[in-house]
Amino acid sequence: MNQPARLLAPLDDASAVLRHVFGFESFRGMQAEIIEHVIEGFDGLVLMPTGGGKSLCYQIPALCREGMGVVISPLIALMRDQVEALRQLGVRAAMLNSSLESSEAADVLRTVRQNKLDLLYMAPERLLTNGTLELLQRCHLSLFAIDEAHCVSQWGHDFRPEYLQLALLKEYFPDVPRLALTATADAPTQNEIVDKLHLQNGRVFVTSFDRPNIFYGCAAKNNSRAQLLRFLSNHAGASGIVYCLSRAKVEETTAWLCAKGFKAFPYHAGLSHAARAAHQDVFLKEDGVLMVATIAFGMGIDKPDVRFVVHMDLPKSLEAYYQETGRAGRDGLPAETLLLYGSSDVAKLRNMIESSEADDKRKLLEHRKLDALVGFVSSARCRRQVLLSYFGQPLDKACGHCDSCCHPIESFDGTLAAQQALSCAYRTGQRFGAAYLTDVLIGASSPRLQSFGHHLLPVFGIGKDFSKKEWRDIFRQLVVHGLLLVDMEGHGGLRLGDEALVRPVLRGEKPVMLRKDVHKALREEKAKKTRAAKTDAFENQEEEELFQKLRALRLDLAKKQNVPPYVIFHDSTLMAMAKARPQNLQSLALISGIGEAKLARYGALFLNALCES
């Protein structure tokens, strides 16, 4: 690739834009390097975690280079949020997607023709129409930003066919730099993005996948609704997302939460577009709202103050889990996640894979992704170490900020217990569930058990060293490890897993290490850490009261403009105001997140609130 002439002095101009428009004094991580690369006219792929500042990597080059930047995203809600946030900063931004009325779309197109936009957001379907491509070919373009670039991967967790057609951008606009961005891509997906989007001559920027402000927690299901209630009791008044595997469970969980006094709304593909939009609008603009959503349905939110994400069921892969939990704590403030899992989740997901119309190669890949997720939830290692290793970024030492670190899980040699359980399942015909097999193992004779003659089997009563609850945990872990499979087409009976896994265990050739799950201690430790994080946010009660006063002012201003409060100022900016208590515009301008446009628009109002306190 021939290097084009440098249009501007990159870092000087980029730093000025960062400071005067966005209100930040310095770049984070690889931002400066990426921005300079794009300003100079080169292609690239950026892997950066949610909340890491991906948007600035194309917004600032679009403002530094001549012409209009085009941002391609599949998420309408995310477009709307980013456009409104940019307008608050004084940036000329607009979007083109199916949510606009025909007259609104016509106004946007007119503005494009008049060269009066800095950034234009659109869905890939809209970009790929002949009319749009012809229009853009007549415009002077600064760059193309392809957000959610993992959607191009047919082997990824969120494939969208229309993304494959974005390869034509190289043909139609050979001199316009293209920057693909994603927060979620393992090594094979990264390679596929580069290949499918023709970025071979570009540069790949991989930043750390770590989100240090997020506390990761997992727990085996043990009355999951009660577990959810205990978790929510530590997050009173906070906004969060609760994910469920099915639409029916979303509706049931929403109704139950509302009955418990929470303000909760459902969000899934079975709802009308108007209902989803209305529910999401409330979630974005109000505090203390819970969104209950299907795992398979992406929300595309840009809300920075989501304080927690709960999974009531297993997601489909670690990529999906990472992306969904990444919606918490985008503002960098403390956030918490909880993943509840059970053997039935694994069985359902495996059944979904096998019953799909995918070919054998795809099914094998899906099984491997599920195996990696199962390894994550069942491991006694630091959660962050397991998660980052999956994305090719090993962590040298335990993070100290996950449930496994804060309450180390005790493990034991469960080889004998596994052999007993497997033998019991086999000798009873591989058609009974865990509860029945437990009765056989502990020798709890019953009329049903005697009618089958299972009280006469050599496995009857051989497992008295474990209680019923302990056997329940053992059977769950054996299913999670694939040694036992749940017969979803029958009545949930357990049968032996793959012979290659089971035979070495039965022969004593392969040890089986199992975890001792301690639910109460885990909850108390997580609650303790959460309370500590909240306490450390402010030096004293006066600061917290001032922060709440500033939030009330922000909410009033947001309601008058019909925008989400965070597009005015993030919580982190309000916290900085409450701590520093600036007394004039010059001091207020030094607060991170206050650019010149916002200082002019809101400075006097917030100064009055600060001076009155």
Order of alpha helices (4+ residues) and beta strands (2+ residues): alpha-alpha-beta-alpha-beta-alpha-beta-alpha-beta-alpha-alpha-beta-alpha-beta-alpha-beta-beta-beta-alpha-beta-alpha-beta-alpha-beta-beta-alpha-beta-alpha-alpha-alpha-alpha-beta-alpha-alpha-alpha-alpha-beta-beta-alpha-beta-alpha-alpha-alpha-alpha-alpha
